[in-house]
């Protein structure tokens, strides 16, 4: 990932927060013919173990490729939004401004284990479900379904455990602009009717705080 120094983020707590907040990961590994193989899937971070857990359909041939490759890259997207040059006070001074896109991204790379043991698979899907259902008024749990049904469903998936060896983060949040232009971009994004834009404005405010 191309990461100029101004946009580099290496604080583990910030990177882990982006991973936890991401709704869907992209899992990529080396494929045939030089073209990566990719699966979109939810993954959960077990911070104390330094691993990412997930699962994919047994019918998805990517898991066989993952077993052969032995390593994979998980990509997590944080906030992202378009920045209009109209929001920069410097536009009125010299007009030498252009649009850009602000965003956060985290890449986690490491060796990957394929998991087929039913007990470990059950633990992975239970953890994923618990986390995703936490905001529901009446959270559903894997144990709510009949055990024979769950056992049959587990036969249709394989689990993944990616041990993080390299963690790379990028937060492109107008750090390369003058303070006045950054403030203008924050104001423009904060005034948007799109919650995604307002989330970018909040991230820009946080990024401007002393480290």
Secondary structure, 3 states (H helix, E strand, C coil): CCCCHHHEECCHHHHHHHHHHCCCEEEEECCHHHCCEEEEECCEEECCCCEEEEEEECCCCHHHHHHHHCEEEEEEEEEEEEECHHHCCHHHHHCCCCCEEEEEEEEEEEEEEEECCHHHHHHHHHHHHHHHHCCCCCCCCHHHCCHHHHHHHHCCEEEEEEECCEEEEEEECCCCCCHHHHHHHHHHHHCCCCHHHHHHHHHHHHHCCCC
